[in-house]
Amino acid sequence: MIDGSCQTFVSDCQVRAAAELISHAWDPVVLSALRLEPTRRRELLTRIAGASDKVLTEALRRLRARGLVLKGGGQAGAVYRLSPLGESFANGPLAQLAQWAADNQDELAARATS
């Protein structure tokens, strides 16, 4: 448990370290898509509407480098899946953040247009 002593702008703050995991716009989307099941890259690209091939490639590289996503061989090409660390993040704080956004979507949308 963190002790609450994280001061604003401290570089080793736990909140900052966690926020870094979702600092790129497509990373949390890829993690959420992989929560469903291990998936081939091409299927991920189809599942994640609006992401370009380049954006998906970069997101997968970052997530693999952080240890959140694993790449394994499959009969029809590489399959990506969440690592145990990625599962704990995607099913824990990331899922809670998504629920918070869903619970507050009306207010968030209203403020975005004002």
Order of alpha helices (4+ residues) and beta strands (2+ residues): alpha-alpha-beta-alpha-alpha-beta-beta-alpha-alpha-alpha
